[in-house]
Amino acid sequence: MTDQRPQPVERELPTEEAHDLISLVRELIEREIRPNAAEEEAAGRFPRELFALLSRSGLLGLVYPEEFGGGDQPYEVYLQVLEELAAARLTVGLGVSVHTLACHALAHYGSKDQIAEHLPAMLGGGLLGAYCLSEPSSGSDAAGLTTRAAREGDGWTLTGSKAWITHGGIADFYTVMTRTGPDRTRGITAFLVPGDASGLSAAAPERKMGMKGSPTAQIHLEDVHVPDARRIGEEGQGFAIALSALDAGRLGIAACSIGLAQAALDEAVAYTAQRRQFGHPVADFQGLRFMLADMATQIEAGRALYLAAARLRDAGRPFSKQAAMAKLFCTDTAMKVTTDAVQLLGGYGYTADFPVERYMREAKVLQIVEGTNQIQRVVIARHLAGPESR
């Protein structure tokens, strides 16, 4: 690996405070994340102590109100922080995105009492969250979930299993979507479940091709009692809450994807500048220069797309279609750019001595999480042509 790295990305930021925030994040990255990223990913270690630091630094609640420990930052700024974190280590960037997603239901649909009781600890108290929608038999068909919540006394009893849960088994709280009625979409209710609840357990973490430092596991709920005070929103409102969270979460995945792609491009630029063949740096050869140009163009286009969607959200305007477009384009870009980076490094790109092989393995999952890219096309098409006639 070479130290001849391109300059950091010039950020489009709305305030001086946002510029200071990005500078703080970059300092933290160079001190706490980048030096150990490759070693910790190879060993499959989750940096829990780092997330505690991020919590103390105010980076786990950037988009939430300052009065509850958040940063009151617009999505336009938050997503660029995510991009920086993901470029240094995807486990960290994606982890912050998932935690933000797990807080969404309470922050936007919780009662004043619920928010006052739980949100400050979730944002700045060192806690880590997880979001539980998918199940072993319902992934893309999220409304087909079967985990049930039955009324029992002053609360509910939750029974079932959730699958593909980032931070599964290590989270301090889980935002769990359950079935409380027969209607596919209006029979789903959200609950805030403590990580140490009796009857809640985690299976062994999944064995994945990438993101080995980020635990992904099934969560089993066996007669887990949850008081009604931990029900989020109205009974039957859970599916609308879930979709609202996913729109915002897709922007997080888009930003992480561009961060990963940028890291791959930076590595490829640095390597091709110092690697010599036939008496010249390989970056002198037009075929390779054109590959670098295409990679950079795709990254800039993806960044512009997710920022445009974020600005719509910040303005209170509909952004669901744009979020799906950003997730689709940015994750496909990450896959293409990381694959090209491996090609540009040749045989070295295929070895663990350089990080681009890890970037390529990590990029694949981004096309799957928060709704596969096939689902994103369904969402976009519905906005354009309406629901399918069938």
N, C-alpha and C positions, 0 to 999 in steps of 0.2 A: 504494500500500500504506500502511496506517496503523500507527502505533505503539501504538494503544489495544488491546493484546492481552489476552485473558483470562489469569488467573493460571495457573501451571504445575499440572499434574495432581497431586493429592494421592495419593501412592503408598502401597500396602499393602506394607510391608516388615517382615521378621521381626526384624531386628537394627539396632542403632545403626550398626554397620559398613556395613550396606546403605544406610542413609540417607546416610552420608558418601560412599559410592560414587556414588549418584545425584547428590549435590551436585557431586562432581568431574566427572561426565559432563556435567552442565549447564553448568559453567564452561567445559569444553573445547569444547562445542558453540558457545557464544556467542563464544568467542575464535577457534576454528579452522574451524568448519564452516558455520554459518549465514551469515556475511557473504559468502561466495563461492559458495554453493550454486547459485543461479540462473545466475550467469555461467558457472560450470564445467560445469553440465549443458547449457546452451545450446551451449557450445563442444565438448562431448563429451570433456571431460578427466577421466581417472581420477586421483583424488588419492592416488597411490602413497605420497608422502611423509607423508600423513596416516595411512595404515595403518601406516607405520613408527612414527609417534608413538603410535598406539593400541597397538601391540605393546609399546613401551617402557613405556607406562602400565599394562600388564597387562590390557587390554580385549579381547585376542584369545584369551584362554584362561580366561575367567571360570569355566567349569563344570568345569575340569580340576584335578587335584591340585596343591597348592601346591608340593610337593617337586619338581615338574617345571616350575615356572614359571607354573602356573595360579593361579586365584583362589579355588578351593574354594568357589565360590558356588553356591547351589541354583538350579535352573532358574527358580524363582519370581522371583528377583532378576535373573538374567541376561536374561530376556525383557523385563523392564521397562527395562533398559538398552538393549536392542535397540529398544524402542518409542521411547525418547527419541532415539536416533540416527536412526531412520527418519523421525521427525517433522521433523528438521532437514534430512536429505537421504537419500532412500531408497537411493541408490547405496552409502552408507556403512553403513546398517543392514543391508541385504541382503548386503553384502560381508562383514560380520562374521558373519552367520548362515551364509553359505556356507563361510567359513573354518572355523568351528566344526564344520560338517558334514564338511568334508574331514579334520579331525583325529579324528573319531569312531571310525573303523575301527581306527586304530593304538592310540588311547587305551583302547579297550574290548576289543579282540581281539588286539592285538599281544603278543608275548612280553615278558618283563621286559627282556631285552637290547635288543629293538627300541625299546621305550618309552624306556629310558634313553639310547639313542643318538640318537633322532630327535625325541622329543616336546619337550624343552626349547627347541630351535631353532624348532620349529613354533609354540610358544606365545609365546615372548618374544624370539626372535632376529631379528625383522624379516621373517620369511618370510611368504608369502601362499599359501594353498592353493586347490585346485579339486577338485570332485567329479565323476567321470566315470562315469555310468551310461547315460544316454540315447544313442541312435545315430540316424543319419539315417532308418533304417527301423524303429526300436523306441523309441517314446516311452512311451506308456501301457503297452504290452506290454513291460515292462522285462525279463522273462525271455526275450524273443525276441532278445536281443543276440547279435551274431555276431563281435565282436572276439575274437580267439583268442590264447591263450598256450600255446605248445608247449614242452615240456621240451627243453633243449639244454645238455648238460654240467652245470655246477653251477648253472644258472639256467634262465631262461625267455626265449623270444622272443615279443614281443607284436606283433600285426599287426591293423590295423583302424582304424576311425574312430569318434570320439565327437562328439556334437552338442549344441548349446545349452549349452555349458560357460561358466558365469560365471567370469571371470578367465582364460578361454582365451587363451593366448599370452603372458600376463604372470605366471602363477603360478610359484612356485618348486618346488611339488610337486603331483602329481596322484594322488588316490586313484582307481584305475582298476579297474572290474569287467570281467572277461574270461571267455571260455568255455574251460574246460579239459576238458570232458566232454560227452557227448551228452544227458544228462538236463537238462530245461529249467531246473529250479531247483537241482538238486544238482550241476550241472556248471559252476558259476560260481565263480571264485576272484578274490580282491581282491589288488591290488598297490599298493605305494607307489612311484611313478615320479618321479624327479627332473625338474624342469622343463627342465634342460639335457641330458637324455639324448639320445644320438646316435640319429637316426631319428625323433625326436618333433618335429612341426611344427604350426603353427596356420594355419588359413585366415584370410582377411580377416574382420574382425569383422562380425557381422550388422548390417544397417541396420534399426533398430527404431523404433517409434513413440514410445517412452519409454525411460527409463533409459539415455540416450545416453552418460552418463559411465561406465557399467559395461560393459566389453567382454564380449561373448558371441560365441564362435567355435567352429567345429569343430576338433577335435584329431585329427591323423593320426599313426598309429603304424606305421612302416615298419621291420620287423625290429628293434624296440627290445629290446635285451638287458637283462634285469633279474635280478640274482642272487636265489637262493632266499631269502636273508636279508631280502629286501624283499617276500616273500609275506606277507600279513596273514591270520592265522587258518589253519585247515586247508584243504587243497585241497578244493574243492567247497562251502565254507562261505560263499562270497561273496554269494549271494543273501540269506541270512539276515542277514548283516552290512549289506547295502544297505538292507533293509527296516527294520532296527533304527535305522539312521541317519536314514532318511526320517521315521520317527515323531517323532524329536526335531526334525528339520529343519522339519517342518510347524508345530510350535509357534513356531519362529523366524519363519516366514512370517506366521503369525497375528499375532504381536506387531508385526512391521513394518507389517502392514496397518492395525492400530489406530493406530500412530504416524502413518501417512500420513493416515488419516481424521481424527485429532485435529488435525493441521496444517490440513487443509481446513476443519474446523469453526471453528478459531480465526480463520482468515482471514475466513470468512463472518460470524462474530459481530462482528469488528472493523469490517468494511466496512459492514454493515447498520446499525451504531450511528452511523456518521458520514455515510453517504449520505442526503441529504434529497430527498424528493419530496412534492409537494402540501403543502409547509410543515412536514413532519415527517420525522424519521429513518425510513427504511424498516423498521427493526426494530420500529416501533410498529404495523405492519400485521399483523393476526392471521394471515393466510395465511402470511406469512414467519416469524412467531414459531413457528407450529406446525411448519414445516419444520425450524427450528433445534432444536426440542424433540425431534423424531423422530430427527434426526441424533445428538444427544447421547445419547439413550436407546440407540440401536443401538451406539454406541461403548462405552458402559458395559457393555452386555450382552456384547459381544465380548471386552472386557477381562476380565470375570468368567469367561468361558468358557475363555480360554487360561490364566488363572491357576489355575483349578480343575484343568485337565489337568496343568499344571506341578507342582502340589502332589501329585497322584497319582504322577507320575514321581519326585519327590523322596522320596516315601515308599516307593519300590520296588514300587509296585502297578501293575497293567496300565493303560495309558493310550492304547493305539492307537486305540480308538474315539473317545475324547475328543479326541485330537490331530486326527483327521480332521474331527470336528465343528467344532473351533476353526478349523482352516484353511478349511473351507467357509464358516462363518458370517462370520469376520472379513474374508476377502477379498471376499465379496459385499457386506459392509458398506462396505468401502473403496470399491468401485465405486459403490455407491449414494450414499454421502456426498460423494464428490468430484464426482459428476455434479450433485448438488443444490447443491453450493457454486458450481459454474459458473453454474447457473440463478439463484442468489441474487445473484450479482454482475452479472447481465444481460450486456450487450454487453462490459463490461470483463472479465468472466469468461472470455470467448473469446479475449482478447488475451494476449500474452506479457508484458504489463506487470504482470500479477498472476500469482501462482504456481499458482492453482487449475487452470488449463488443463493445466499440467505434471502436477499431482497426478492429474488424471483420466486422462491418458495413461499414467502410471506404474501406476495401480491395476489396469489391465487385465491386465498380465502376472502379477499376484499370483494371479489366478484360474486360471493355467495352470501355473506352476512348482510343483515338489515334488509332482507329481500333479495333474492337472486337477480341477476341482470335480466333474466327473462321476465321476472315479475315487474321490474322497472319498465320494461317495454309495454307490458300490459297496462300499467298505471298511466304511462304517457299516452298510449293509444286511446284510453278511455277519456282522457281530457280532450283529445282531438276529435274523436268520432263517436263518443258516447259509449255506454255499456254494450256488451255483445248482445245480439238479438236473442241468442239462446238463453 
